[in-house]
């Protein structure tokens, strides 16, 4: 059982280049999330998807786009990378239900450097 | 999501019980209280979730007073491997789907 898988694990981009971070989960979860984490900071929500076909902005959406391709996959795209987007990116998923222990599962992260 | 307030950091000695507090004064009736743990270079991991009173699992205990305006995560007899950032989240388990983390509480366990 792989859980949440992110690709790639590491990436170096030049300013202005574009790329897509991939995330896939095999737990049949309805909700998926993208976060960024900078040194000494907590996780900041970029975008989330409550269910297949829906996406919503989080705290820091500028410079990013997302696609909920199907129930399993939620991708994050940087159209024109900037040095300020150098960060570690985490994807997560969970099932919302009105009961205890609706825990979120996280991927191992993608470490992105923009030079 | 209800806003939470946690200390930025704390130190504890190995073998001691560690109590980590979180304030959430504007918690709503439908909100649950959830704690996550994050080790360096890893994604957060779910520890425990509760609604009221006390919840215990194999990892930790969660104490929630009757007014639910705060909560305390208790880690028994910590070891060096418990050094991590601990996040307190408050929100419903349905409806509003945002899962917003704050800066968390850096706990350092000292030998």
Interface residues (C-beta under 8 A of the other chain):
Chain A: X4 X31 X33 X35 X41 X42 X43 X44 X45 X48 X50 X56 X58 X59 X88 X90 X92 X94 X96 X97 X98 X99 X100 X101 X102 X103 X104 X105 X106 X107 X108 X109
Chain B: X32 X34 X36 X41 X42 X43 X44 X45 X46 X49 X50 X51 X85 X87 X92 X93 X94 X95 X97 X98 X99 X100 X101 X102 X103 X104
